[in-house]
Amino acid sequence: MTFGIDDLPVRDELRGKSPYGAPQLDVPVRLNTNENPYPLPEPLVERITERVREAARDLNRYPDRDAVELRTQLAKYLTDTSGHEVGLANVWAANGSNEVIQQLLQTFGGPGRTAIGFEPSYSMHALIARGTGTGWISGPRNADFSIDVGTAAQAIAWHRPDVVFITTPNNPTGNAVPPGTVLALYEAAQAAKPSMVVVDEAYIEFSHGDSLLPLLEGRPNLVISRTMSKAFGAAGLRLGYLAAHPAVVDAVQLVRLPYHLSAVTQATALAALEHTDTLLKYVEQLKAERDRLVSELRAIGFEVVESDANFVQFGVFEDSHTAWQKILDQGVLVRDNGIPGWLRVSAGTPRENDAFLDAVRELKKEQST
């Protein structure tokens, strides 16, 4: 007799669910997880080695519990790139933006409270809500994956959630949310509860527009969430951070685990922040490649959602999973997110993108015959 998850006393809301993840198949071209395809430059690798070596000498001691140096440098990065003054007291860091979201939901969500997101969007918002005992509400999007302000505001007024998630640029669709929409939904959230509004900017460095950081001014219930996984090419680092009113930073520290950021993580992130200029040049290359994918896919005959991220959603397929498999059969792995008719491809190197475009040209030919 096989013993499995269903035989354990698992919480009811977790039964029948699947863990988050994307297939990591051994194929020549993997464009399914929105990673930065460029390895870290050698001078940065050497600087990481130096900083980690320094940190290793004190590994018998706990790391800086408040990550003061790291948060100071993150604040400087945000100020330099947005033009909006951000200080140490406004910034908090954790193990990936997922832990940032988890800490926010532990603080402002939880049993008897609810969170709303406008789907399709980043599926971890709902998963982390479930894991923290927060009720999840799926808010509406238009057919073009934009957010209708009136409909979304009505949903907030009706459900009166404790936390509102707005993802811009949106994952998996890639489109950005206009600042006016964010402001309108923030006002709706404050009128309804008031509640926390979390703007997930994981892909903001790839956007055609600016960060919404300036909107923090005078809005203590607004949070901007970021990550070093994408633009910094440091998915393996697992470093996320937020910017918000100092009171929010104080609040999330009520639930953080002791010494949650290791000395090695802090040292590596600090080294990366020393090489911001170099890393953002890779971002410019990826933006150009993303725009090329959009143009080429449309020329081939696909529909494409306008993208402000480092990936592109394209379609429309009668059977998206069959299309995914046919692209995979040609050695290229893209993402099937379960959105009927659509697939998502991450922008890779020019060579990887060429291989992907060759694969979808063959797919289009096959569909036309």
WOQUI-V633963 format. One record per residue. N is the residue number from 0. RES is the residue in one letter. PSI is psi in whole degrees, 0 to 359 (999 if undefined). OMEGA is omega in whole degrees, 0 to 359 (* if undefined). NEAR is the number of other ideal C-beta (glycine too) atoms within 8 Angstrom. Layout:
# WOQUI-V633963
N&RES&PSI&OMEGA&NEAR / N&RES&PSI&OMEGA&NEAR
This chain:
# WOQUI-V633963
0&M&129&182&2 / 1&T&134&178&3 / 2&F&126&183&4 / 3&G&190&182&6 / 4&I&318&184&6 / 5&D&344&179&6 / 6&D&353&179&5 / 7&L&158&178&6 / 8&P&57&180&2 / 9&V&147&176&8 / 10&R&143&185&5 / 11&D&321&184&5 / 12&E&351&177&7 / 13&L&347&182&8 / 14&R&137&178&9 / 15&G&3&181&2 / 16&K&160&178&8 / 17&S&146&178&3 / 18&P&153&178&4 / 19&Y&143&176&6 / 20&G&160&177&4 / 21&A&146&181&6 / 22&P&132&176&6 / 23&Q&85&184&5 / 24&L&152&181&7 / 25&D&86&180&2 / 26&V&160&183&9 / 27&P&325&185&5 / 28&V&117&180&11 / 29&R&111&182&8 / 30&L&48&188&14 / 31&N&356&186&11 / 32&T&15&174&9 / 33&N&26&176&9 / 34&E&155&169&9 / 35&N&123&187&12 / 36&P&352&185&9 / 37&Y&126&176&9 / 38&P&156&178&4 / 39&L&141&179&10 / 40&P&149&185&8 / 41&E&318&178&6 / 42&P&325&177&8 / 43&L&319&178&14 / 44&V&318&179&9 / 45&E&320&180&8 / 46&R&323&175&11 / 47&I&316&180&13 / 48&T&317&180&8 / 49&E&313&183&9 / 50&R&321&179&12 / 51&V&323&177&11 / 52&R&318&178&8 / 53&E&317&180&8 / 54&A&327&184&13 / 55&A&333&181&8 / 56&R&340&182&6 / 57&D&23&182&7 / 58&L&350&174&8 / 59&N&349&178&3 / 60&R&156&175&5 / 61&Y&151&177&5 / 62&P&171&175&11 / 63&D&112&186&9 / 64&R&326&184&7 / 65&D&1&177&5 / 66&A&50&188&11 / 67&V&313&181&8 / 68&E&316&181&9 / 69&L&312&181&14 / 70&R&325&177&14 / 71&T&317&181&9 / 72&Q&326&174&10 / 73&L&319&178&12 / 74&A&320&179&14 / 75&K&318&178&9 / 76&Y&314&180&10 / 77&L&318&179&15 / 78&T&314&183&11 / 79&D&324&186&7 / 80&T&345&182&8 / 81&S&339&185&11 / 82&G&1&179&5 / 83&H&126&184&11 / 84&E&122&179&4 / 85&V&134&181&11 / 86&G&175&179&7 / 87&L&316&184&8 / 88&A&344&181&6 / 89&N&353&191&12 / 90&V&139&173&15 / 91&W&148&182&13 / 92&A&152&181&13 / 93&A&183&183&15 / 94&N&84&182&10 / 95&G&157&178&11 / 96&S&339&177&14 / 97&N&321&178&10 / 98&E&327&174&11 / 99&V&311&180&15 / 100&I&318&179&14 / 101&Q&316&180&12 / 102&Q&322&177&13 / 103&L&318&180&16 / 104&L&328&174&15 / 105&Q&328&184&10 / 106&T&316&188&10 / 107&F&350&177&11 / 108&G&221&178&15 / 109&G&180&182&10 / 110&P&134&180&5 / 111&G&358&179&3 / 112&R&164&184&11 / 113&T&159&174&13 / 114&A&148&179&17 / 115&I&142&172&15 / 116&G&158&185&16 / 117&F&107&192&12 / 118&E&151&10&8 / 119&P&139&177&8 / 120&S&194&184&14 / 121&Y&116&189&12 / 122&S&341&180&8 / 123&M&337&177&9 / 124&H&311&180&15 / 125&A&321&182&11 / 126&L&316&180&10 / 127&I&324&175&12 / 128&A&312&180&14 / 129&R&317&182&12 / 130&G&335&179&8 / 131&T&7&180&11 / 132&G&17&180&8 / 133&T&130&177&15 / 134&G&138&183&7 / 135&W&134&177&12 / 136&I&126&178&11 / 137&S&109&180&8 / 138&G&165&187&12 / 139&P&153&168&9 / 140&R&158&176&11 / 141&N&171&179&8 / 142&A&332&178&3 / 143&D&10&177&6 / 144&F&9&172&11 / 145&S&168&177&8 / 146&I&124&175&12 / 147&D&119&187&9 / 148&V&312&183&10 / 149&G&314&181&6 / 150&T&318&180&8 / 151&A&319&179&15 / 152&A&323&177&11 / 153&Q&319&179&8 / 154&A&319&179&12 / 155&I&316&180&16 / 156&A&322&182&10 / 157&W&313&186&6 / 158&H&337&181&10 / 159&R&59&182&9 / 160&P&159&177&14 / 161&D&335&180&11 / 162&V&135&177&18 / 163&V&126&178&15 / 164&F&130&173&13 / 165&I&118&184&15 / 166&T&118&181&15 / 167&T&122&353&14 / 168&P&147&186&14 / 169&N&138&173&14 / 170&N&122&22&13 / 171&P&5&190&13 / 172&T&333&175&10 / 173&G&346&184&15 / 174&N&149&180&13 / 175&A&156&176&10 / 176&V&125&181&11 / 177&P&146&178&6 / 178&P&323&180&7 / 179&G&324&177&7 / 180&T&317&179&12 / 181&V&315&179&15 / 182&L&317&180&9 / 183&A&319&181&10 / 184&L&328&175&16 / 185&Y&314&180&14 / 186&E&321&178&8 / 187&A&320&180&12 / 188&A&323&180&16 / 189&Q&326&178&10 / 190&A&329&185&7 / 191&A&325&191&12 / 192&K&294&355&8 / 193&P&164&184&7 / 194&S&170&178&14 / 195&M&140&176&13 / 196&V&119&182&14 / 197&V&116&177&12 / 198&V&112&182&14 / 199&D&107&182&13 / 200&E&44&183&11 / 201&A&331&185&13 / 202&Y&20&190&14 / 203&I&329&181&10 / 204&E&341&180&9 / 205&F&359&187&14 / 206&S&154&172&13 / 207&H&337&183&4 / 208&G&190&183&5 / 209&D&162&174&6 / 210&S&155&177&12 / 211&L&13&180&11 / 212&L&319&180&11 / 213&P&339&180&10 / 214&L&347&179&12 / 215&L&332&183&12 / 216&E&120&178&6 / 217&G&9&181&3 / 218&R&83&186&9 / 219&P&344&180&8 / 220&N&13&179&12 / 221&L&137&180&13 / 222&V&136&174&13 / 223&I&122&180&13 / 224&S&138&182&16 / 225&R&174&177&13 / 226&T&156&173&11 / 227&M&2&185&13 / 228&S&327&191&14 / 229&K&284&184&15 / 230&A&325&182&11 / 231&F&357&179&10 / 232&G&35&187&12 / 233&A&49&180&13 / 234&A&327&180&10 / 235&G&348&180&4 / 236&L&321&183&12 / 237&R&68&178&9 / 238&L&116&175&16 / 239&G&164&181&17 / 240&Y&164&177&16 / 241&L&158&171&15 / 242&A&135&184&13 / 243&A&180&173&13 / 244&H&145&180&11 / 245&P&330&179&8 / 246&A&326&177&7 / 247&V&317&178&13 / 248&V&318&177&14 / 249&D&321&184&8 / 250&A&316&183&9 / 251&V&338&178&14 / 252&Q&348&176&8 / 253&L&338&184&7 / 254&V&351&182&7 / 255&R&148&176&9 / 256&L&151&180&4 / 257&P&133&176&6 / 258&Y&47&189&8 / 259&H&336&179&8 / 260&L&116&183&12 / 261&S&160&177&7 / 262&A&324&180&10 / 263&V&318&177&10 / 264&T&313&181&12 / 265&Q&318&180&15 / 266&A&318&181&13 / 267&T&316&180&14 / 268&A&320&178&14 / 269&L&321&177&12 / 270&A&317&180&13 / 271&A&321&181&16 / 272&L&339&175&12 / 273&E&343&185&8 / 274&H&30&183&12 / 275&T&315&183&10 / 276&D&315&180&6 / 277&T&316&183&10 / 278&L&324&180&13 / 279&L&341&173&10 / 280&K&325&175&8 / 281&Y&325&177&11 / 282&V&317&179&11 / 283&E&321&177&8 / 284&Q&318&181&9 / 285&L&325&176&14 / 286&K&319&179&10 / 287&A&319&179&8 / 288&E&321&177&13 / 289&R&315&180&15 / 290&D&325&177&8 / 291&R&319&178&9 / 292&L&317&179&14 / 293&V&311&182&12 / 294&S&314&183&8 / 295&E&318&180&9 / 296&L&319&178&13 / 297&R&322&179&10 / 298&A&326&179&6 / 299&I&333&178&10 / 300&G&11&179&5 / 301&F&154&168&11 / 302&E&141&183&7 / 303&V&135&173&11 / 304&V&130&180&13 / 305&E&128&189&7 / 306&S&135&171&13 / 307&D&13&182&13 / 308&A&193&177&13 / 309&N&28&178&12 / 310&F&168&184&15 / 311&V&132&174&14 / 312&Q&129&185&15 / 313&F&159&181&13 / 314&G&208&359&10 / 315&V&136&185&6 / 316&F&146&173&10 / 317&E&318&179&4 / 318&D&100&186&6 / 319&S&327&181&13 / 320&H&323&176&7 / 321&T&318&177&9 / 322&A&318&177&11 / 323&W&316&182&12 / 324&Q&322&180&8 / 325&K&324&175&10 / 326&I&319&178&15 / 327&L&323&180&12 / 328&D&340&178&6 / 329&Q&14&174&10 / 330&G&16&181&9 / 331&V&124&181&13 / 332&L&117&174&11 / 333&V&186&187&14 / 334&R&127&169&14 / 335&D&104&184&9 / 336&N&1&181&10 / 337&G&6&174&4 / 338&I&115&186&9 / 339&P&125&175&5 / 340&G&354&187&8 / 341&W&150&172&13 / 342&L&164&180&15 / 343&R&136&177&15 / 344&V&133&175&13 / 345&S&144&176&14 / 346&A&125&179&13 / 347&G&203&174&11 / 348&T&163&178&8 / 349&P&320&180&6 / 350&R&316&179&7 / 351&E&319&180&11 / 352&N&323&176&14 / 353&D&317&179&8 / 354&A&319&178&13 / 355&F&313&182&16 / 356&L&322&176&12 / 357&D&319&181&9 / 358&A&317&182&12 / 359&V&335&173&13 / 360&R&318&178&9 / 361&E&321&179&9 / 362&L&316&180&11 / 363&K&320&177&11 / 364&K&316&181&8 / 365&E&321&179&8 / 366&Q&333&184&6 / 367&S&344&183&5 / 368&T&999&*&4
